[in-house]
Amino acid sequence: MKKTIISLSGIAVISTALLATNLLEVSAATVGNTSSGANVAFQPKKTPTNPVSPGDGKTPITPTTPGVPNTSTPVASDDGLTLDYVPTLNFGTHYVDASSPHTWSAWAANDGSGKAIPQFMQVTDNRGTATGPTGWSVSLTQTAQFKGTKAGDLTNAVLTFNTDKTNNVVSTSTSKASSTVYTATNPLTPGTAVNIFQADAGTGTGTNLLSFGAADGSSLVTDSESLDASTNTTGKVDPNITLSVPAGSAKVDTYTTTLNWNLYSAPGNA
């Protein structure tokens, strides 16, 4: 008899507990709600981006041109547009030829590890304009004719970029620079600017390179004409940048000129 009472009592306790639980679940209701925020902000990156490889557009390198120091410095705007790197050129040493014209190619660049790479220039757009990319452009001016230390001008010599008319823009950006400007051959007239690299509106964010040669280096050729070829540590020249010298123009001397590279915050401002 006692066992029966204990058993019934246990059932009653369990049933009461289940009923209480069901009542709690049924009675839960929304009391009200509130909200909180999350925030992030960005500023334009105003410092230039270190040079990267024209082979893949991302591997950091320290490019040099054999035989000549690179004295150029990056150009930085106050809103995140930078001209990071421009090439320094060396066409080597050659014999005077009073009878025939000659065209020589610029020495290839050294990527810092001894590997020959095409000469190139590099622009980075980290402005992050709220309305979208506005584009940019770079003009190039040969300030004066090649001039000797004693012999005067290298008369009628012509420096030319993009001789193969190939579009060699290298970038890992989803908004790669897009324009037809840099596909044109650009022979330089001393004192006259040419628009050499451009990103049309809507393109050109991130880092973009204009490579003066094939990305894989296949356009580079062996340096066989220079009298100081042993100074050319890469042993290669870049046929996409040439210097043409008329017959009889060259005298025994060293000739130099200055190249000015101007960065603009919109396309088409050469």
Secondary structure by P-SEA (a helix, b strand, c coil): caaaaaaaaaaaaaaaaaaaaaaaaaacccccccccccbbbbbccccccccccccccccccccccccccccbbbbbcccbbbbcbbbbbbbccccccccbbbbbbcbbbbcccccccccbbbbbbcccccccccccbbbbbccccccccccccccbbbbbcccccccccccccccccccccccccccccccccccccccccccccccccccccccccccccccccccccccccccbbbcccccccccccccccccbbbbbbbbbcccccc
